[in-house]
Amino acid sequence: MHTYLAEFMYKMIVILWCDTAHYYFYKMY
């Protein structure tokens, strides 16, 4: 069952993952 809440949570997870990846990339270089 697709709901707006599920879509919102999915987007938040993607955003948090991208922020974490950028943080480690900046920390490495």
N, C-alpha and C positions, 0 to 999 in steps of 0.2 A: 504494500500500500504506500503510494507516494504522497507525501504531505509536504507542506511548506516548511515545517519544522525539520524534517529529515534533510531537505535541500539546504536549509540554513546551517544545520550542524555539519553537513558535508563541506560547505564552503568555508566554514570556520576552521575545520581540520586542515583543509588545503592551505588556507592563509597562514595558519600557525606553522605548518610544515615548511612552507616557503620562507617564513621569517627565520625559523631555526636554521635552515640550510644557508641563508644569506649570512646569518650570524657566524656560523662556522667558517664560511668562505672568507669573510673579512678577517676572522681571527687567524686563519692560516696565512693569508697573504698580507 
